[in-house]
Amino acid sequence: MNGRNLRRCLLSWGYLALMLWIILFAAYLALRGRRENGREAAKACVFLAFVALLFSAVGNRGLIKNSIRIAHYRGVRSIRRD
C-alpha cells in the first residue's frame, strides 16, 4: 500500500466516522432526558465516537482490502503481433 492509498483510506474512515458520530449524537440528544449533567453527556459523546469509529472501520474494510490488492497488482504484458 502506498502513501496515497493509505491517506485515502484514512480520510474515508475519518469522514464516515464523523458522519456516523453526528447521527448517533443527534439521536442521543433527541432521546436523552434532561436530568443528565455535563459529565454524563461527555461520557456518552466519547462512547458514541468510539462506536462510530468501529462502525466506520467495518464500512471501509472493502476499500482497505481493495487498496492493498491494487497496490500489489502487476499488470499483464500484452503481446504485440505485427
N, C-alpha and C positions, 0 to 999 in steps of 0.2 A: 504494500500500500504506500503510495507516495504522499507527499505533504498536501497536495491539492485535494486528494480524495479524503484524507484524514480531516482536513478543515471543513470540507463539505459535509461529512458525516457529523462532526461536532456541531456545526451550525444548525443542521437539520434537527439534531437531537435537542439542542437548546430551544429552537423555535417551537418544536412540538411540545416540549416540557412546559414552556411559558404559556402556550395556549391552553394546555390541559390544566395548568395551575389556576389560570384565570377562571376557567369554567368551574373547577372544583371549589375555589374560594368563593365565587359568586353564589354557588349552591349552598355552601356552608353559611354564608352571611344571610341568605334568604331563609334558611331553616333553623338557625340558632335562636336561642332565647335571649332576652335582654338581661338576664341575670348573670351573665359571664363577665369577668373583668378582663382587663387588657392582657394579663399574663396568660390566661386560658386561650384567648384569641391568638396570641403569638405562638403558643404551642401548636395550636391547630394549623396555623399558617405554615409552620415548619414541617409538620407531618404531611400536609397536603402537597407541599413542594417535593417531599421525598416520594410520595405516591406518584406524582406526575412524572418525576424522573424515571421511576421504574416503568411506568406505562409507556413513556416515550422510547425507552431502550427496547422494549418489546416491539413497538411500532416501527422502529428503524432497523431492526435486525436484518431485514431483507436488503436494505440499502447498504449496510455494512458488509454483508456477505457478498453481494454483487460487486462492490468496490474492490474487495480483496480478490475475487475471481478475475475481474477485468484487469487488475494490476499485474496478475501473473500470466495473463494471456499472451501467447506468442502467435502472431499471425501466420497463416499458411502462405507459403510462397507459391505464386502462380507460375505455371509452366507456359511459356510463350512458344507457340509454334508458328514459324514464319513460312 
